[in-house]
Amino acid sequence: MAANSFMVPLGTPAPPFDLTAVSGGSVSLDDLRGSPATLVVFLSNHCPYVRHIEHGLGAFAAGYGSRLSVVAICSNDSVNYPDDDPTHLAEQAARAGFGFPYLLDDTQEVAKAYRAACTPDLFLYDADLKLAYRGEFDGSRPGNGVPVTGSSVRAAVDALLEGTPVSPDQAPAIGCGIKWKPGNEPV
């Protein structure tokens, strides 16, 4: 069943995290400081909405190089959704060409802190790590025939990099609801 992202208030500070990467080691929010723009994307391997954009997301991130810090986080319950376990996430990262860290939120506390609701769910922060954009990658969905371009988040990233205001007219992300562990659903 499709779920929409919560529209977290713009200007909200990025919640801290320190998570294990599927490739080994750990990555924290502090590791991303100093970038003019930081994109935190909640993803999963099994969701058709994510699979639909994953190659486009990989290319999008690569196109910005060091001007944009990107990190993906999987918060899904991998016991009940084994396609979202670390091995399958590493396969997804390779398949999609992700050149950015893919992190595991086993406790699901980071998803709760960000108020992530679905995969994909995108949160773009400015140089001060204040929320500048939240919502969809673009208007493409599985089966709607709209090309995957990243146009929605691209407009926001470009505005940040150019030092111009990001439009507050933002569409929520639509995707698979985060697969919460039993009893761990946000209230």
MOZIFEN-V355389 format. One record per residue. RES is the residue in one small letter. SS is DSSP state (hx for helix, st for strand, lp for the rest). PHI is phi as a letter, one per 40 degrees, with the letter a starting at -180 (NA if undefined). OMEGA is omega in whole degrees, -180 to 180 (* if undefined). Layout:
RES,SS,PHI,OMEGA  RES,SS,PHI,OMEGA
This chain:
m,lp,NA,-179  a,st,c,178  a,st,b,175  n,st,c,176  s,lp,c,169  f,lp,c,179  m,lp,c,180  v,lp,d,-178  p,lp,d,175  l,lp,c,-178  g,lp,g,178  t,lp,c,178  p,st,c,177  a,lp,c,176  p,lp,c,180  p,lp,c,173  f,lp,a,173  d,st,a,-171  l,st,b,177  t,st,c,177  a,st,c,179  v,lp,c,180  s,lp,c,-179  g,lp,h,-178  g,lp,g,179  s,st,b,179  v,st,b,178  s,st,b,176  l,hx,d,179  d,hx,d,178  d,hx,c,-176  l,hx,c,-179  r,lp,d,178  g,lp,g,178  s,lp,c,177  p,lp,c,179  a,lp,a,-180  t,st,b,-180  l,st,b,175  v,st,b,-175  v,st,b,174  f,st,c,-174  l,lp,b,170  s,lp,a,180  n,lp,c,-170  h,lp,c,-171  c,lp,c,180  p,hx,c,178  y,hx,c,177  v,hx,c,-180  r,hx,d,-179  h,hx,c,-176  i,hx,b,-168  e,hx,d,178  h,hx,c,177  g,hx,c,178  l,hx,c,178  g,hx,c,179  a,hx,c,178  f,hx,d,-179  a,hx,c,-180  a,hx,c,-178  g,hx,c,179  y,hx,c,179  g,hx,f,-175  s,hx,c,179  r,hx,c,-178  l,lp,b,172  s,st,c,180  v,st,b,173  v,st,a,175  a,st,b,-180  i,st,b,172  c,st,b,-180  s,lp,b,-177  n,lp,c,174  d,lp,c,-175  s,lp,c,175  v,lp,c,180  n,lp,c,179  y,lp,b,-172  p,hx,c,175  d,hx,c,179  d,hx,b,176  d,lp,c,-175  p,hx,d,-180  t,hx,c,-180  h,hx,c,177  l,hx,c,177  a,hx,c,176  e,hx,c,178  q,hx,c,-180  a,hx,d,179  a,hx,c,-179  r,hx,c,-174  a,hx,c,-179  g,lp,g,178  f,lp,c,175  g,lp,c,-177  f,lp,b,-179  p,st,c,175  y,st,b,-168  l,st,b,-179  l,st,b,177  d,lp,b,-175  d,lp,c,-179  t,lp,c,-178  q,lp,g,-180  e,hx,c,179  v,hx,c,177  a,hx,d,178  k,hx,c,-178  a,hx,c,180  y,hx,c,-174  r,lp,g,175  a,lp,c,-177  a,lp,b,-172  c,st,a,172  t,st,b,0  p,lp,c,174  d,st,b,-171  l,st,b,178  f,st,b,-179  l,st,b,-178  y,st,b,178  d,lp,c,-177  a,lp,c,178  d,lp,c,-178  l,lp,f,171  k,st,b,-176  l,st,c,180  a,st,b,-179  y,st,a,172  r,st,a,179  g,st,i,-172  e,lp,c,171  f,lp,c,175  d,lp,a,-178  g,lp,c,-179  s,lp,c,176  r,lp,b,177  p,lp,d,175  g,lp,g,-178  n,lp,c,176  g,lp,g,179  v,lp,c,-180  p,lp,c,175  v,lp,c,-177  t,lp,b,-174  g,lp,g,-172  s,hx,d,-177  s,hx,c,-180  v,hx,c,178  r,hx,c,179  a,hx,c,-180  a,hx,c,179  v,hx,c,-179  d,hx,c,178  a,hx,c,179  l,hx,d,-177  l,hx,c,179  e,hx,c,-180  g,lp,g,178  t,lp,b,-178  p,lp,c,174  v,lp,c,179  s,lp,d,177  p,lp,c,178  d,lp,c,-172  q,lp,b,-180  a,lp,c,179  p,lp,c,172  a,lp,c,175  i,st,b,180  g,st,a,177  c,st,c,176  g,st,d,176  i,lp,d,-179  k,lp,c,-176  w,lp,c,173  k,lp,c,180  p,lp,d,-180  g,lp,g,-177  n,lp,b,-179  e,lp,c,178  p,lp,c,179  v,lp,b,*
